[in-house]
Amino acid sequence: MAETTEQRRKTHAPQPRGKEDQKCSVEGCKRAYQAKGYCFFHYDKWRNGELPKARYKTCSKEGCLKKVAAHGLCAEHQKNKTAAPAETAAPAAPAAQA
């Protein structure tokens, strides 16, 4: 027989995947724990590198939050660092003959 509307309405929303009785570790957040100490909202922010405690090591240049590629710099700043010495090197001036 076909289901009645009463039977269909008895479904429940999915429960949070984290451990019971745990809350998000972000101060002031009352959401349930999901993973890495965060609720689903702050976990997404952590994955995107938007929280102070980053998911990965970040570039050492001030204000840059990109992932480190090599020597503490992101790919963009590493590229600029290797290109800069070649551009700034000028040929030596000839010695004046007297």
C-alpha positions in Angstrom: 0.0 0.0 0.0 1.0 3.6 -0.5 2.6 5.5 2.4 0.5 8.1 4.1 1.7 11.6 4.6 1.9 11.0 8.4 4.5 8.2 7.8 6.6 10.3 5.5 6.8 13.2 7.9 8.3 11.1 10.7 11.8 11.3 9.1 14.4 13.1 11.1 17.3 15.4 10.1 20.7 13.7 10.1 22.6 13.8 13.4 26.0 15.5 13.6 28.8 13.1 12.7 31.0 14.0 15.6 31.2 12.6 19.1 28.2 13.2 21.3 28.3 15.9 24.0 31.2 17.8 22.4 31.0 21.3 21.2 33.1 23.3 18.6 36.4 24.5 20.1 35.9 28.1 18.7 35.1 30.4 21.6 31.4 31.3 21.7 30.3 28.7 19.2 27.6 26.3 20.4 27.4 24.0 17.4 28.1 20.3 17.7 31.5 18.9 17.1 32.2 17.4 13.6 36.0 17.0 13.1 39.4 18.4 14.2 37.7 20.1 17.1 35.4 22.2 15.0 31.7 22.3 14.0 30.8 21.9 10.3 31.0 25.7 9.8 34.4 26.3 11.4 35.7 23.1 9.9 35.0 24.5 6.4 36.7 27.7 7.4 39.8 25.8 8.7 40.0 23.8 5.4 39.9 27.0 3.4 42.7 28.5 5.6 40.4 31.2 7.0 41.1 30.4 10.7 44.2 31.6 12.6 45.4 28.0 13.0 45.9 27.1 9.4 45.5 23.7 7.8 49.0 23.9 6.4 52.1 26.0 6.7 51.6 29.4 5.2 53.8 31.8 3.2 56.2 33.8 5.4 55.5 37.0 3.5 53.4 39.4 5.5 49.7 39.1 4.7 50.0 36.1 2.4 48.0 33.0 3.5 48.9 30.8 0.6 50.3 27.3 1.1 54.1 27.0 1.3 55.8 25.7 -1.8 59.5 25.9 -0.9 61.8 27.6 1.5 58.9 29.2 3.5 57.4 30.9 0.5 54.3 30.2 -1.6 54.7 29.5 -5.3 54.1 33.1 -6.3 56.6 34.6 -3.9 59.1 31.8 -4.7 58.9 32.6 -8.4 59.4 36.3 -7.7 62.4 35.6 -5.5 64.2 33.5 -8.2 63.4 36.0 -11.0 64.5 39.1 -9.0 68.4 38.5 -8.9 68.6 38.0 -12.7 66.8 41.3 -13.3 68.7 43.4 -10.8 72.2 42.1 -11.9 73.8 44.8 -14.0 77.0 44.4 -16.0 80.1 45.7 -14.3 81.2 49.2 -15.5 84.4 49.2 -17.4 87.4 50.5 -15.4 88.5 54.0 -16.3 91.9 54.0 -18.0 94.1 56.9 -17.2 
